[in-house]
């Protein structure tokens, strides 16, 4: 007998009506009884199922498969009585009796009998039969070793596992356990107590994956089908801008056009000259703006969505070109145009430090991921890194930036990105000291880095926006047109759910929103918001 002798009660049985093999350990005629019932329990799919009953409006869903999948879901959710009742009432068992017998034998550790039953299932794929047999015999081998039955384990390895002539590298690993039995603990799925319910159930789940879905209904098959249907709905939703938690099974998902911002909710009027830059804090609780009027403003976003002035930041002697929030949103950098960088406390509005370099103006700024330092582009076309106290940590000389330049640093702190020439963007790898470039044919006016650091949105002087993939070698992914630019620096940014939208300013007093599929695809259309 292939089972492991135990004095403990049998384990929890496999889900479904599988009590046929309960007394296999005492019944020496199990092989004969199984053979006798073979004609009634073969699980091989029928050769002709053209007239099988169908359900659904399109007539493509086989009723028996549909019921089996529901039954599987009920058992998986722990509704054993409901699952058994559905099998009984419908007259459609989830699995054939021979498959149930096979699973019960596995749960009971009757390895030799389970292999006999496996061959009776009627699988046409001999490779699958061999792989399943190997897995069963491997489990038998490991359990024998853990019960110090080394001689029996060695005999199983020689006479049962090796003759299968598959997975020889694994066979060598098993053989090493004979010399060092402790290795069996690392090769198996469980520790010393391999007979517990959780271990056997886990092994059975692994074994079932080797069998065709028509023989053993896959675990969570219903959930998988529903999730696939939701994926299709999401992908076909033109204006998709909501999280998956908002999905409902009660109706088909479709975001309306109203999910895209299209109405002016509030006008903020506190600057006395052109507003050059806007940026929300990472938590969305604040908005920072910079202006040609030589000031920056921190706005607070209330719970009702209304925005109010929190602090006016004064002290720059030139227009404030850009702002940058610290990773924790507790501090803010403001960069005067070819002047200095100031670091502010968001709560109090106090200036904490001024960063400047004699004879050199600063034109762009940003933070390290940990908030422990800042970086800046300089008018001498170099890039400089400082700690918070203003001590210079690193510096890159040469053609690294332009006099008017956007800059960014990836979240891991490894790459610095800057406009280094009129039509080129530098991707500087700090660790490898390696440089790559994005080469454009037109003058670059600005760029924006996606939150996942995989994409760069580049605005050009010819009224185009280019989307670049920068994970490895830079690759142009898509082009967007529709905004107007003649005199000013026009910026664009990623936005919406999973940053699947692109918003761009425009000199015709509109905001253009480009819609794209996730992760990013060609522009399909754009909408405009008047009143800018």
C-alpha positions in Angstrom: 0.0 0.0 0.0 1.3 3.4 -0.9 -0.2 5.3 2.0 1.7 6.6 5.0 0.7 4.7 8.1 -0.8 6.9 10.8 -2.8 6.5 14.0 -4.4 9.9 13.6 -7.9 10.4 12.2 -8.1 11.0 8.4 -7.7 14.6 7.2 -10.4 16.8 5.9 -11.7 15.4 2.6 -11.4 17.2 -0.7 -14.4 19.4 -1.5 -17.3 17.7 -3.2 -18.8 14.2 -2.9 -15.6 12.3 -2.6 -16.2 9.7 0.1 -15.6 6.7 -2.2 -12.0 6.1 -1.0 -12.4 6.5 2.7 -11.6 2.9 3.5 -8.9 2.4 0.8 -6.2 1.6 3.3 -8.1 -1.5 4.5 -9.6 -2.4 1.1 -7.2 -4.4 -1.0 -9.6 -4.6 -3.9 -9.6 -0.9 -4.5 -8.0 -1.4 -7.9 -10.7 -3.8 -9.0 -13.6 -1.7 -7.8 -12.1 1.3 -9.6 -11.8 -0.6 -12.9 -15.4 -1.9 -12.6 -16.8 1.6 -12.5 -14.5 2.9 -15.3 -17.2 3.0 -17.9 -19.4 5.3 -15.8 -16.7 7.7 -14.5 -14.4 8.4 -17.4 -13.6 12.2 -17.3 -12.4 12.5 -20.9 -14.5 15.2 -22.6 -17.1 13.9 -25.0 -16.1 13.8 -28.6 -19.3 15.4 -29.7 -21.0 18.1 -27.7 -22.7 20.1 -30.5 -26.2 19.5 -29.0 -25.2 20.3 -25.4 -27.7 22.7 -23.8 -26.7 26.4 -24.0 -27.7 29.4 -22.0 -27.4 33.1 -22.4 -28.7 35.5 -25.0 -26.0 34.6 -27.5 -26.2 30.9 -27.0 -22.5 30.3 -26.5 -22.4 29.3 -22.8 -22.6 25.6 -22.1 -25.0 25.1 -19.2 -23.0 22.2 -17.6 -19.8 24.3 -17.6 -21.6 27.3 -16.2 -23.0 25.3 -13.3 -19.7 23.5 -12.6 -18.0 26.9 -12.3 -20.6 28.2 -10.0 -20.3 25.1 -7.9 -16.6 25.5 -7.7 -17.0 29.1 -6.6 -19.4 28.0 -3.8 -16.9 25.5 -2.5 -14.1 28.0 -2.7 -16.1 30.5 -0.7 -16.8 27.9 2.0 -20.4 27.3 1.1 -20.0 23.5 1.1 -23.7 22.7 1.7 -24.8 25.1 -1.1 -22.3 23.6 -3.5 -23.4 20.0 -2.7 -27.0 21.0 -3.0 -26.4 22.6 -6.5 -24.7 19.4 -7.7 -27.6 17.4 -6.4 -30.4 19.6 -7.7 -28.8 20.2 -11.1 -27.7 16.7 -11.6 -24.4 18.0 -12.8 -21.5 17.0 -10.6 -18.5 19.4 -10.4 -16.1 16.5 -11.0 -16.6 12.9 -12.1 -16.5 10.3 -9.4 -13.1 9.0 -10.6 -11.6 12.5 -10.2 -13.2 12.8 -6.8 -11.7 9.5 -5.9 -8.3 10.6 -7.1 -8.4 13.8 -5.0 -9.5 11.8 -1.9 -6.7 9.4 -2.3 -4.2 12.3 -2.5 -5.6 13.9 0.6 -5.4 10.6 2.4 -1.8 9.9 1.3 -2.6 6.8 -0.7 0.0 7.6 -3.3 0.1 4.2 -5.2 -3.7 4.1 -5.5 -3.9 7.7 -6.6 -1.5 7.0 -9.5 -3.6 4.0 -10.6 -6.7 6.3 -10.5 -4.8 9.0 -12.4 -4.4 6.7 -15.3 -8.1 5.9 -15.2 -9.1 9.5 -15.6 -8.4 9.2 -19.3 -6.0 12.0 -20.0 -4.8 12.2 -23.6 -1.7 14.1 -22.7 0.9 11.6 -21.5 3.3 14.4 -20.5 0.7 15.7 -18.0 0.2 12.2 -16.7 3.9 11.7 -16.2 4.3 15.1 -14.6 1.4 14.5 -12.2 2.8 11.0 -11.4 6.2 12.5 -10.7 4.7 15.1 -8.3 2.8 12.4 -6.4 5.8 10.1 -6.1 7.9 13.0 -5.0 5.5 13.8 -2.2 5.5 10.1 -1.2 9.3 10.1 -1.2 9.6 13.2 1.0 7.0 12.0 3.5 8.7 8.6 3.9 12.0 10.4 4.6 10.5 12.6 7.2 9.2 9.5 9.0 12.8 8.1 8.9 11.7 5.4 6.4 14.9 5.8 4.4 14.9 2.4 2.9 11.4 2.7 1.6 12.1 6.2 0.2 15.2 4.9 -1.6 13.2 2.0 -3.1 10.5 4.5 -4.3 13.2 6.7 -5.9 14.9 3.8 -7.7 11.8 1.8 -8.8 9.2 4.5 -9.3 10.6 8.0 -9.8 13.7 7.3 -11.9 11.9 5.1 -14.4 9.6 8.1 -15.4 12.7 9.7 -17.0 11.6 13.2 -16.5 12.9 16.2 -14.4 16.3 14.5 -13.8 17.7 17.6 -12.1 14.9 17.3 -9.5 15.7 13.6 -9.2 19.3 14.4 -8.3 18.0 16.8 -5.6 15.8 14.1 -4.1 18.7 11.7 -4.2 20.8 14.1 -2.1 18.1 13.9 0.6 19.0 10.2 1.1 22.5 11.3 2.2 21.2 14.3 4.1 17.5 13.8 5.1 17.3 17.3 6.6 17.3 18.6 3.0 13.8 17.2 2.5 12.5 20.0 4.7 13.6 22.6 2.2 12.4 20.7 -0.9 8.8 20.1 0.2 6.0 22.5 0.7 5.8 22.2 4.5 7.8 21.6 7.6 7.8 18.5 9.9 4.1 18.1 10.1 3.3 17.3 6.5 0.0 15.5 7.3 -1.9 18.6 8.4 -4.8 19.8 6.4 -3.2 22.9 5.1 -0.2 21.0 3.7 -2.2 18.3 1.9 -4.6 20.9 0.5 -1.7 23.0 -0.8 -0.1 20.0 -2.4 -3.5 19.0 -4.0 -3.9 22.5 -5.4 -0.4 22.3 -7.0 -1.2 18.9 -8.4 -4.6 20.1 -9.9 -2.8 22.7 -12.0 -1.2 19.9 -14.0 -4.6 18.5 -15.1 -6.8 20.0 -17.9 -9.5 22.5 -16.9 -12.1 20.1 -18.4 -11.1 17.5 -15.8 -10.5 19.6 -12.7 -12.3 23.0 -12.6 -9.6 25.6 -11.8 -9.7 27.3 -8.5 -11.4 30.7 -8.6 -12.4 30.3 -12.2 -15.5 32.4 -11.7 -13.6 35.2 -10.2 -11.1 35.1 -13.0 -13.9 35.4 -15.6 -15.6 38.3 -13.9 -12.2 40.1 -13.5 -11.6 39.6 -17.2 -15.0 41.0 -18.1 -14.3 44.1 -15.9 -10.9 44.5 -17.6 -12.6 44.6 -21.0 -15.1 47.2 -19.7 -12.3 49.3 -18.3 -10.2 49.1 -21.5 -13.2 50.1 -23.7 -14.1 53.0 -21.4 -13.1 56.1 -23.4 -13.2 58.5 -20.4 -12.1 56.1 -17.7 -11.1 58.1 -14.7 -12.0 56.1 -11.6 -10.4 53.5 -9.3 -11.3 49.8 -9.5 -13.0 50.0 -6.1 -15.8 52.0 -7.9 -16.7 49.0 -10.1 -20.0 47.2 -9.6 -21.2 43.9 -10.9 -24.7 45.1 -11.0 -24.2 47.1 -14.2 -21.7 47.6 -17.0 -19.0 50.1 -16.3 -18.9 53.3 -18.3 -17.4 56.6 -17.2 -19.3 59.5 -18.7 -17.7 62.6 -20.2 -18.5 64.4 -17.0 -15.6 62.4 -15.3 -13.2 64.8 -17.1 -12.9 68.3 -15.6 -14.7 70.7 -17.8 -16.1 73.5 -15.6 -14.3 76.3 -13.8 -15.0 75.8 -10.1 -12.9 78.7 -8.7 -10.7 81.5 -9.9 -7.7 82.3 -7.7 -6.7 86.0 -7.9 -3.8 86.9 -5.6 -0.8 87.4 -7.9 -0.2 90.8 -9.5 1.4 89.5 -12.6 1.7 86.4 -14.8 1.5 83.0 -13.1 4.4 80.9 -14.4 4.1 77.6 -12.5 1.6 75.5 -10.5 2.1 72.3 -8.6 -0.1 70.4 -6.1 1.5 68.8 -3.1 1.8 65.0 -3.2 -1.1 64.6 -0.8 -3.3 67.1 -2.7 -3.9 69.2 0.4 -1.9 72.2 -1.0 -1.3 74.1 -4.2 1.8 76.2 -4.9 2.0 78.9 -7.5 4.9 81.0 -8.7 4.7 84.3 -10.5 6.5 87.0 -12.5 5.5 89.3 -9.5 8.6 87.8 -7.7 6.4 85.9 -5.2 5.1 82.4 -4.6 1.8 81.4 -2.9 0.9 78.4 -0.9 -2.8 77.7 -1.3 -4.8 75.3 1.0 -7.3 72.9 -0.5 -10.3 72.5 1.8 -12.3 69.3 2.2 -15.1 70.7 0.1 -12.6 71.4 -2.7 -12.5 75.2 -2.2 -9.0 76.7 -2.3 -7.8 79.5 0.0 -4.6 81.5 0.4 -2.4 80.1 3.2 1.0 81.9 2.8 2.4 84.5 0.4 6.2 83.8 0.1 8.2 86.9 -0.5 11.9 87.5 -0.7 13.0 86.8 -4.3 14.4 89.8 -6.2 13.4 88.3 -9.6 10.4 86.4 -11.0 9.9 83.0 -9.4 10.3 80.6 -12.2 9.3 77.3 -10.5 8.4 75.5 -7.3 9.0 72.0 -5.9 7.4 70.2 -3.0 9.4 68.1 -0.6 8.6 64.3 -0.6 6.6 64.7 2.7 5.0 68.0 1.7 6.3 69.8 4.8 8.6 72.1 2.8 8.6 73.9 -0.5 11.4 75.1 -2.8 11.0 78.3 -4.9 13.5 79.1 -7.6 14.0 82.7 -8.7 14.8 83.1 -12.4 18.7 83.1 -12.6 18.8 84.1 -9.0 18.5 81.9 -5.8 16.6 78.9 -4.4 14.6 79.4 -1.2 13.4 76.6 1.1 10.2 77.3 3.0 8.3 75.7 5.9 4.8 75.0 4.6 3.1 75.2 8.0 4.6 78.6 9.1 5.6 80.2 5.8 9.0 80.9 7.2 12.1 80.8 4.9 14.4 78.1 6.2 17.4 78.5 3.9 18.6 80.4 0.8 20.8 78.5 -1.7 22.9 80.6 -4.0 26.3 80.4 -5.7 28.6 83.4 -6.3 28.6 84.6 -9.9 26.1 81.9 -11.0 22.3 82.1 -11.2 20.0 79.2 -10.4 17.3 78.3 -13.0 15.7 75.0 -11.8 15.3 72.9 -8.6 14.1 69.6 -7.1 14.4 67.3 -4.2 16.1 64.0 -3.3 13.6 61.2 -2.7 14.4 61.1 1.1 14.1 64.9 1.3 17.6 65.2 2.6 19.0 67.3 -0.2 18.2 69.3 -3.3 19.5 69.7 -6.8 19.6 72.7 -9.1 20.4 73.7 -12.7 22.8 76.7 -13.0 23.3 79.5 -15.5 26.8 78.2 -16.2 25.1 75.0 -17.6 26.1 72.8 -14.7 24.1 70.7 -12.2 24.7 71.0 -8.5 23.5 68.9 -5.6 23.4 70.3 -2.0 22.4 69.0 1.4 19.8 70.9 3.3 22.4 73.1 4.9 23.8 74.2 1.6 26.9 72.1 1.5 27.7 71.0 -2.1 27.7 67.2 -2.5 28.1 66.7 -6.2 28.5 68.8 -9.3 28.4 68.1 -13.1 30.1 70.6 -15.3 29.7 71.2 -19.0 26.6 71.3 -21.3 24.2 69.8 -18.7 21.4 72.5 -18.7 20.2 75.6 -20.6 19.7 79.0 -19.2 16.0 78.3 -19.1 15.6 74.6 -18.2 13.3 72.0 -16.6 14.9 69.4 -14.4 13.8 66.2 -12.7 15.3 63.4 -10.7 13.9 59.8 -10.6 12.5 58.5 -7.3 15.4 56.2 -6.8 17.8 59.2 -7.1 19.8 57.5 -9.8 19.0 59.6 -12.8 18.9 63.3 -13.3 17.0 64.6 -16.3 17.5 68.1 -17.8 17.2 70.0 -21.0 20.9 70.2 -22.1 20.5 71.7 -25.6 17.8 73.4 -27.4 16.6 70.1 -29.0 18.0 67.6 -26.6 17.3 66.2 -23.1 20.0 64.7 -21.0 19.4 61.5 -19.0 22.3 61.3 -16.6 22.9 58.1 -14.6 24.6 59.2 -11.4 25.7 55.7 -10.3 27.0 54.5 -13.6 28.2 58.0 -14.7 26.6 57.3 -18.0 24.7 59.8 -20.2 22.0 59.2 -22.7 20.0 61.7 -24.7 16.6 62.3 -26.2 17.1 64.1 -29.5 14.2 66.1 -30.9 14.1 67.9 -34.3 12.4 71.0 -32.8 13.3 73.3 -29.8 12.2 71.9 -26.5 10.3 74.3 -24.2 9.5 72.1 -21.2 9.0 68.5 -20.0 7.2 66.5 -17.3 8.2 63.2 -15.7 5.5 60.6 -15.0 5.1 59.4 -11.4 6.4 55.9 -12.2 9.5 57.5 -13.8 8.9 55.5 -17.0 7.7 58.3 -19.3 8.7 61.8 -20.2 6.2 64.3 -21.7 8.1 66.8 -23.9 6.6 70.1 -25.2 8.1 71.5 -28.4 8.1 74.9 -30.0 6.2 73.6 -33.1 3.0 73.1 -31.0 3.5 69.3 -30.5 3.8 67.2 -27.4 5.9 64.0 -27.6 5.6 61.1 -25.2 8.9 59.2 -24.6 9.5 56.0 -22.9 12.8 56.3 -20.9 13.0 52.9 -19.1 15.9 51.8 -21.2 16.9 53.3 -24.5 14.6 56.4 -25.1 11.8 55.6 -27.5 9.2 57.9 -28.9 5.8 56.5 -28.0 3.2 59.0 -29.2 2.6 62.6 -30.5 -0.1 65.0 -29.5 -1.4 68.1 -31.3 -4.1 70.6 -30.6 -2.8 73.3 -28.3 -1.6 76.7 -29.5 1.8 78.2 -28.7 3.4 81.4 -30.2 5.0 83.5 -27.4 5.0 81.7 -24.0 6.4 78.5 -22.5 3.5 76.0 -22.6 3.5 73.1 -20.2 1.8 69.8 -20.2 1.4 67.2 -17.4 0.1 63.7 -16.7 -3.1 63.3 -14.7 -6.2 61.4 -14.0 -6.5 57.8 -12.8 -3.2 56.0 -13.3 -2.0 59.1 -15.1 -3.8 58.0 -18.3 -4.6 61.5 -19.3 -2.5 64.4 -20.6 -3.4 68.0 -19.9 -1.8 70.9 -21.7 -2.0 74.7 -21.5 -2.7 76.7 -24.7 -2.4 80.3 -25.8 -6.0 80.4 -27.0 -7.2 80.5 -23.3 -8.1 76.8 -23.3 -6.8 73.7 -21.5 -6.5 70.7 -23.8 -7.0 67.2 -22.3 -5.8 64.3 -24.4 -7.3 60.9 -23.7 -5.1 57.8 -24.0 -5.3 54.2 -22.9 -3.2 52.8 -20.1 -0.3 52.7 -19.9 -0.2 55.2 -22.8 -1.4 55.1 -26.4 -2.0 57.4 -29.3 -4.2 60.4 -28.8 -7.8 59.7 -29.7 -9.3 63.1 -29.1 -9.1 66.1 -26.9 -11.5 68.4 -25.1 -11.1 72.0 -24.1 -12.0 74.0 -21.0 -12.5 77.7 -21.8 -11.9 80.5 -19.4 -8.2 80.0 -18.7 
